[in-house]
Amino acid sequence: MKLPLVIFNGGTGNDFHWFLYGEIRLEKQIETVLAVVPRPIDIGKCNDRLFINGVGIGFEGEVARELTGKKKRAGKTSFMITVLKEIFSYRSKAYQITADGKSFERKDI
């Protein structure tokens, strides 16, 4: 079954929302999505989880994992503190990526 999907701006990590709508107020976004014809988009799958837009792996993924479920400070304070902490403690990992039936293995640098 195909269902329309609307992405609303909320919290952090709103790259996909910004890509779709730019800087837009909620009222204008609602007007826009009610007036357009839905179109298909691609999705990805990583570790059995679906995602749209992008997926953070390596250093970026570790920062996101560290922030998950933690109480956030105002603005980007929590993000910046976590980035600084991870710069000194992150260790690269090996990854296997499968796309379009082809597999790639690589050690993060």
N, C-alpha and C positions, 0 to 999 in steps of 0.2 A: 504494500500500500504506500502510495506517495502522499506525504503531508507537507504543507507549507511550513517553513521555519522562519521565525523572526528573532533576531538577536537584539536584546536590549542592553544598553550600557549600564553596568552595575559593578562596583568594586574595582579590581585591578585586572590587568590583562585584557583590555578591550580592543586589541588590534583589529580583530575581525569586524567588530561593530564600526570602528572608525573607517575601515576599508569600504564597507557597504554604504555608510550614511554620511561620513565626514562629521564635522562639528554640527550637530543638529539637536534641537530641543525635543523632548519626548512627544509633545503634542504634534509637532511637524512629522516626526517619525511615524506616528500612528496614522496620520493622514496619508503619508507616502505608502505605507505597506497595505493599506486598505484599497489603494487606487491602482496598484501595479499587478501584473500577471506574474505569478511565481515562475522561477527558472531553476533548473538543476544546478547543483554545485557538487564538487568532488569532496570526498571524505577520505581520511586515512585511518589506519589501524595500527596501534603500537601496544604490544603486550596485552592483546585482546581488548583494548579500549579504543573506541572510535574518537577521532578528533577532526576539527576543521581548522583551517588557516595554517597552523604550524604546530610542531611538537618540539619541545625543548629536550635535548639530550646532552649528555656530557655535563659541562660546567653549568650551563643554563638550567638543565633538568635538575641538577643537584640543588641549586638555589631555590627553584620552585618547590622541590620536595621538602626542603628545610622550612619553608614558609607555610606549608600546608598545615592547617589546623592550629596555627599559632595566633595569639592575639596581636593585631597589627597596631603600630604606632601611627601617628598622623603623617600624612603625605607619603613620601618615599623612604622615610626613616628606617622602617623595618627591612625594606629591600636593600638599602645601602649597607646597613650593618651586616646583613647576611652575606652580601657579596664580599665585603671586606674579610669576614670570617672564613668564607670558602676559598678565597684567594690563597690563604696560607695552609689550608687543610685538605683541599681537593686533590685526589689522586685519579689519574686517568684510568679508564676501563676499556675493555674490548667490546665491540658491538658487532652484531650480525644484522644486516638489513636486507629484507627481501622486497623487491619491487618489480612489478611486471614479469614475474616468474624467474627473476634473476636474483641470486644471493651475493652479497658483498660482506666481507669481514674486514674490520679495521680496528686498530687500537687508537683510542682518542689521544690527541696530542696536546 
